Amino acid sequence: MPKMKTHSGAKKRFKLTASGKVKASQAGKQHFMRRRTKAQLRNQRGTTILGDEDAKRLVKIFLPNGTN
């Protein structure tokens, strides 16, 4: 059976923390900022940790080499 490859799009969008959680950038920050409130824009700064179920599926399918 051939090796599983890491999904190139997921490699650029997600990072694994040392404890195995998945870190991602906040969604909704690319365009249409003028219709959002200032509080929403402040809350979208930086990164966020994905939920457990989403992270488990993402690592299994798209980041198979990220698990130890």
A tleap script that builds the chain and sets N, CA, C and O, in Angstrom:
source leaprc.protein.ff14SB
mol = sequence {
  NMET PRO LYS MET LYS THR HIE SER GLY ALA
  LYS LYS ARG PHE LYS LEU THR ALA SER GLY
  LYS VAL LYS ALA SER GLN ALA GLY LYS GLN
  HIE PHE MET ARG ARG ARG THR LYS ALA GLN
  LEU ARG ASN GLN ARG GLY THR THR ILE LEU
  GLY ASP GLU ASP ALA LYS ARG LEU VAL LYS
  ILE PHE LEU PRO ASN GLY THR CASN
}
set mol.1.N position { 0.838 -1.169 0.000 }
set mol.1.CA position { 0.000 0.000 0.000 }
set mol.1.C position { 0.896 1.249 0.000 }
set mol.1.O position { 1.844 1.318 0.782 }
set mol.2.N position { 0.616 2.221 -0.850 }
set mol.2.CA position { 1.486 3.399 -0.913 }
set mol.2.C position { 1.328 4.288 0.316 }
set mol.2.O position { 0.362 4.189 1.073 }
set mol.3.N position { 2.311 5.154 0.479 }
set mol.3.CA position { 2.270 6.093 1.600 }
set mol.3.C position { 1.125 7.077 1.417 }
set mol.3.O position { 0.773 7.420 0.288 }
set mol.4.N position { 0.546 7.530 2.518 }
set mol.4.CA position { -0.480 8.570 2.450 }
set mol.4.C position { 0.205 9.918 2.363 }
set mol.4.O position { 1.157 10.183 3.097 }
set mol.5.N position { -0.266 10.761 1.481 }
set mol.5.CA position { 0.323 12.083 1.329 }
set mol.5.C position { -0.481 13.105 2.123 }
set mol.5.O position { -1.695 12.982 2.290 }
set mol.6.N position { 0.232 14.113 2.604 }
set mol.6.CA position { -0.417 15.224 3.285 }
set mol.6.C position { -1.093 16.108 2.256 }
set mol.6.O position { -0.518 16.397 1.207 }
set mol.7.N position { -2.312 16.539 2.551 }
set mol.7.CA position { -3.060 17.416 1.639 }
set mol.7.C position { -2.391 18.787 1.632 }
set mol.7.O position { -2.210 19.395 2.687 }
set mol.8.N position { -2.021 19.280 0.440 }
set mol.8.CA position { -1.249 20.515 0.345 }
set mol.8.C position { -2.030 21.723 0.854 }
set mol.8.O position { -1.447 22.618 1.466 }
set mol.9.N position { -3.345 21.762 0.611 }
set mol.9.CA position { -4.143 22.874 1.100 }
set mol.9.C position { -4.228 22.883 2.616 }
set mol.9.O position { -4.166 23.945 3.236 }
set mol.10.N position { -4.369 21.709 3.216 }
set mol.10.CA position { -4.439 21.617 4.675 }
set mol.10.C position { -3.101 21.956 5.308 }
set mol.10.O position { -3.046 22.519 6.402 }
set mol.11.N position { -2.025 21.612 4.618 }
set mol.11.CA position { -0.685 21.899 5.126 }
set mol.11.C position { -0.467 23.399 5.282 }
set mol.11.O position { 0.225 23.843 6.197 }
set mol.12.N position { -1.069 24.180 4.372 }
set mol.12.CA position { -0.901 25.628 4.402 }
set mol.12.C position { -1.860 26.307 5.375 }
set mol.12.O position { -1.586 27.423 5.817 }
set mol.13.N position { -2.970 25.669 5.718 }
set mol.13.CA position { -4.019 26.321 6.507 }
set mol.13.C position { -4.040 25.931 7.976 }
set mol.13.O position { -4.561 26.680 8.802 }
set mol.14.N position { -3.486 24.777 8.318 }
set mol.14.CA position { -3.584 24.268 9.680 }
set mol.14.C position { -2.211 23.910 10.216 }
set mol.14.O position { -1.313 23.528 9.467 }
set mol.15.N position { -2.064 24.044 11.539 }
set mol.15.CA position { -0.843 23.597 12.209 }
set mol.15.C position { -1.246 22.754 13.406 }
set mol.15.O position { -2.292 22.979 14.015 }
set mol.16.N position { -0.406 21.779 13.740 }
set mol.16.CA position { -0.648 20.955 14.911 }
set mol.16.C position { 0.163 21.491 16.077 }
set mol.16.O position { 1.346 21.798 15.932 }
set mol.17.N position { -0.480 21.602 17.239 }
set mol.17.CA position { 0.228 22.034 18.429 }
set mol.17.C position { 0.960 20.840 19.028 }
set mol.17.O position { 0.788 19.709 18.575 }
set mol.18.N position { 1.769 21.091 20.039 }
set mol.18.CA position { 2.540 20.025 20.667 }
set mol.18.C position { 1.635 18.999 21.349 }
set mol.18.O position { 1.985 17.822 21.438 }
set mol.19.N position { 0.481 19.442 21.826 }
set mol.19.CA position { -0.440 18.515 22.489 }
set mol.19.C position { -1.368 17.811 21.508 }
set mol.19.O position { -2.202 17.006 21.924 }
set mol.20.N position { -1.241 18.099 20.198 }
set mol.20.CA position { -2.022 17.411 19.191 }
set mol.20.C position { -3.277 18.124 18.756 }
set mol.20.O position { -4.041 17.586 17.955 }
set mol.21.N position { -3.513 19.324 19.260 }
set mol.21.CA position { -4.677 20.089 18.828 }
set mol.21.C position { -4.378 20.746 17.488 }
set mol.21.O position { -3.218 20.891 17.102 }
set mol.22.N position { -5.434 21.142 16.783 }
set mol.22.CA position { -5.272 21.754 15.468 }
set mol.22.C position { -5.537 23.250 15.575 }
set mol.22.O position { -6.597 23.676 16.035 }
set mol.23.N position { -4.554 24.041 15.140 }
set mol.23.CA position { -4.644 25.493 15.192 }
set mol.23.C position { -4.942 25.997 13.791 }
set mol.23.O position { -4.317 25.555 12.826 }
set mol.24.N position { -5.900 26.928 13.668 }
set mol.24.CA position { -6.303 27.455 12.368 }
set mol.24.C position { -6.530 28.952 12.490 }
set mol.24.O position { -6.763 29.470 13.582 }
set mol.25.N position { -6.458 29.643 11.352 }
set mol.25.CA position { -6.742 31.072 11.377 }
set mol.25.C position { -8.245 31.280 11.441 }
set mol.25.O position { -9.016 30.405 11.046 }
set mol.26.N position { -8.660 32.434 11.936 }
set mol.26.CA position { -10.074 32.737 12.083 }
set mol.26.C position { -10.726 32.883 10.707 }
set mol.26.O position { -10.123 33.425 9.780 }
set mol.27.N position { -11.935 32.407 10.587 }
set mol.27.CA position { -12.665 32.507 9.328 }
set mol.27.C position { -13.334 33.870 9.206 }
set mol.27.O position { -13.608 34.529 10.209 }
set mol.28.N position { -13.595 34.287 7.968 }
set mol.28.CA position { -14.350 35.508 7.723 }
set mol.28.C position { -13.523 36.767 7.776 }
set mol.28.O position { -14.043 37.817 8.154 }
set mol.29.N position { -12.254 36.707 7.412 }
set mol.29.CA position { -11.387 37.869 7.535 }
set mol.29.C position { -10.805 38.283 6.177 }
set mol.29.O position { -9.887 39.102 6.135 }
set mol.30.N position { -11.312 37.744 5.082 }
set mol.30.CA position { -10.706 38.014 3.779 }
set mol.30.C position { -11.320 39.217 3.066 }
set mol.30.O position { -10.603 39.990 2.431 }
set mol.31.N position { -12.622 39.378 3.163 }
set mol.31.CA position { -13.266 40.489 2.462 }
set mol.31.C position { -14.588 40.805 3.139 }
set mol.31.O position { -15.013 40.098 4.053 }
set mol.32.N position { -15.247 41.885 2.680 }
set mol.32.CA position { -16.521 42.368 3.251 }
set mol.32.C position { -16.371 42.793 4.707 }
set mol.32.O position { -17.263 42.542 5.518 }
set mol.33.N position { -15.248 43.437 5.048 }
set mol.33.CA position { -15.053 43.860 6.424 }
set mol.33.C position { -15.920 45.054 6.799 }
set mol.33.O position { -16.203 45.265 7.978 }
set mol.34.N position { -16.341 45.830 5.820 }
set mol.34.CA position { -17.062 47.064 6.163 }
set mol.34.C position { -18.448 46.788 6.734 }
set mol.34.O position { -19.001 47.641 7.428 }
set mol.35.N position { -19.017 45.629 6.464 }
set mol.35.CA position { -20.349 45.344 7.008 }
set mol.35.C position { -20.290 44.629 8.350 }
set mol.35.O position { -21.335 44.320 8.922 }
set mol.36.N position { -19.103 44.361 8.863 }
set mol.36.CA position { -18.970 43.724 10.166 }
set mol.36.C position { -18.693 44.773 11.230 }
set mol.36.O position { -18.130 45.831 10.947 }
set mol.37.N position { -19.088 44.472 12.441 }
set mol.37.CA position { -18.850 45.419 13.524 }
set mol.37.C position { -17.377 45.368 13.921 }
set mol.37.O position { -16.667 44.409 13.619 }
set mol.38.N position { -16.940 46.419 14.601 }
set mol.38.CA position { -15.545 46.471 15.041 }
set mol.38.C position { -15.243 45.358 16.034 }
set mol.38.O position { -14.132 44.827 16.062 }
set mol.39.N position { -16.227 45.009 16.844 }
set mol.39.CA position { -16.029 43.931 17.813 }
set mol.39.C position { -15.817 42.598 17.100 }
set mol.39.O position { -14.979 41.799 17.517 }
set mol.40.N position { -16.570 42.355 16.031 }
set mol.40.CA position { -16.376 41.127 15.276 }
set mol.40.C position { -14.980 41.062 14.688 }
set mol.40.O position { -14.329 40.019 14.734 }
set mol.41.N position { -14.516 42.181 14.132 }
set mol.41.CA position { -13.188 42.201 13.531 }
set mol.41.C position { -12.099 41.994 14.577 }
set mol.41.O position { -11.101 41.327 14.304 }
set mol.42.N position { -12.274 42.551 15.755 }
set mol.42.CA position { -11.294 42.337 16.821 }
set mol.42.C position { -11.248 40.871 17.228 }
set mol.42.O position { -10.175 40.314 17.465 }
set mol.43.N position { -12.419 40.254 17.306 }
set mol.43.CA position { -12.473 38.849 17.723 }
set mol.43.C position { -11.935 37.900 16.667 }
set mol.43.O position { -11.628 36.749 16.977 }
set mol.44.N position { -11.813 38.355 15.426 }
set mol.44.CA position { -11.306 37.493 14.366 }
set mol.44.C position { -9.796 37.588 14.190 }
set mol.44.O position { -9.246 36.955 13.290 }
set mol.45.N position { -9.126 38.351 15.015 }
set mol.45.CA position { -7.668 38.423 14.928 }
set mol.45.C position { -7.043 37.123 15.407 }
set mol.45.O position { -7.625 36.407 16.221 }
set mol.46.N position { -5.870 36.828 14.905 }
set mol.46.CA position { -5.102 35.697 15.409 }
set mol.46.C position { -5.628 34.353 14.942 }
set mol.46.O position { -6.172 34.225 13.845 }
set mol.47.N position { -5.456 33.358 15.794 }
set mol.47.CA position { -5.814 31.984 15.447 }
set mol.47.C position { -6.806 31.434 16.458 }
set mol.47.O position { -7.093 32.057 17.480 }
set mol.48.N position { -7.322 30.248 16.145 }
set mol.48.CA position { -8.261 29.570 17.028 }
set mol.48.C position { -7.932 28.081 17.032 }
set mol.48.O position { -7.244 27.591 16.137 }
set mol.49.N position { -8.417 27.374 18.025 }
set mol.49.CA position { -8.250 25.928 18.116 }
set mol.49.C position { -9.538 25.270 17.623 }
set mol.49.O position { -10.631 25.622 18.067 }
set mol.50.N position { -9.405 24.321 16.712 }
set mol.50.CA position { -10.582 23.637 16.174 }
set mol.50.C position { -11.189 22.716 17.226 }
set mol.50.O position { -10.514 22.294 18.165 }
set mol.51.N position { -12.470 22.414 17.055 }
set mol.51.CA position { -13.155 21.487 17.940 }
set mol.51.C position { -12.601 20.080 17.783 }
set mol.51.O position { -11.965 19.761 16.779 }
set mol.52.N position { -12.845 19.252 18.772 }
set mol.52.CA position { -12.246 17.920 18.800 }
set mol.52.C position { -12.651 17.057 17.612 }
set mol.52.O position { -11.801 16.409 17.001 }
set mol.53.N position { -13.947 17.040 17.275 }
set mol.53.CA position { -14.405 16.188 16.187 }
set mol.53.C position { -13.861 16.660 14.843 }
set mol.53.O position { -13.442 15.846 14.020 }
set mol.54.N position { -13.868 17.977 14.617 }
set mol.54.CA position { -13.314 18.505 13.374 }
set mol.54.C position { -11.828 18.205 13.277 }
set mol.54.O position { -11.335 17.813 12.220 }
set mol.55.N position { -11.120 18.387 14.373 }
set mol.55.CA position { -9.675 18.173 14.374 }
set mol.55.C position { -9.346 16.704 14.118 }
set mol.55.O position { -8.405 16.394 13.389 }
set mol.56.N position { -10.117 15.809 14.715 }
set mol.56.CA position { -9.843 14.382 14.547 }
set mol.56.C position { -10.012 13.961 13.088 }
set mol.56.O position { -9.192 13.215 12.553 }
set mol.57.N position { -11.079 14.442 12.450 }
set mol.57.CA position { -11.325 14.114 11.047 }
set mol.57.C position { -10.264 14.738 10.141 }
set mol.57.O position { -9.800 14.105 9.193 }
set mol.58.N position { -9.887 15.970 10.432 }
set mol.58.CA position { -8.900 16.666 9.616 }
set mol.58.C position { -7.545 15.965 9.672 }
set mol.58.O position { -6.898 15.776 8.642 }
set mol.59.N position { -7.119 15.585 10.862 }
set mol.59.CA position { -5.819 14.930 11.002 }
set mol.59.C position { -5.831 13.565 10.330 }
set mol.59.O position { -4.854 13.177 9.689 }
set mol.60.N position { -6.916 12.848 10.473 }
set mol.60.CA position { -6.989 11.502 9.901 }
set mol.60.C position { -6.956 11.529 8.373 }
set mol.60.O position { -6.284 10.704 7.754 }
set mol.61.N position { -7.675 12.471 7.762 }
set mol.61.CA position { -7.806 12.489 6.309 }
set mol.61.C position { -6.712 13.313 5.641 }
set mol.61.O position { -6.095 12.866 4.674 }
set mol.62.N position { -6.472 14.517 6.158 }
set mol.62.CA position { -5.625 15.469 5.425 }
set mol.62.C position { -4.199 15.581 5.962 }
set mol.62.O position { -3.293 15.940 5.210 }
set mol.63.N position { -3.980 15.285 7.236 }
set mol.63.CA position { -2.651 15.423 7.820 }
set mol.63.C position { -2.196 14.101 8.441 }
set mol.63.O position { -1.955 14.053 9.647 }
set mol.64.N position { -2.073 13.043 7.663 }
set mol.64.CA position { -1.760 11.741 8.250 }
set mol.64.C position { -0.350 11.669 8.844 }
set mol.64.O position { -0.100 10.853 9.731 }
set mol.65.N position { 0.569 12.506 8.372 }
set mol.65.CA position { 1.919 12.476 8.897 }
set mol.65.C position { 2.080 13.347 10.128 }
set mol.65.O position { 3.164 13.404 10.709 }
set mol.66.N position { 1.018 14.026 10.534 }
set mol.66.CA position { 1.099 14.901 11.694 }
set mol.66.C position { 0.913 14.172 13.006 }
set mol.66.O position { 1.238 14.717 14.061 }
set mol.67.N position { 0.397 12.953 12.969 }
set mol.67.CA position { 0.165 12.214 14.210 }
set mol.67.C position { 1.420 11.464 14.602 }
set mol.67.O position { 2.178 11.003 13.748 }
set mol.68.N position { 1.632 11.347 15.907 }
set mol.68.CA position { 2.798 10.608 16.402 }
set mol.68.C position { 2.348 9.373 17.131 }
set mol.68.O position { 3.178 8.611 17.626 }
savepdb mol mol.pdb
quit
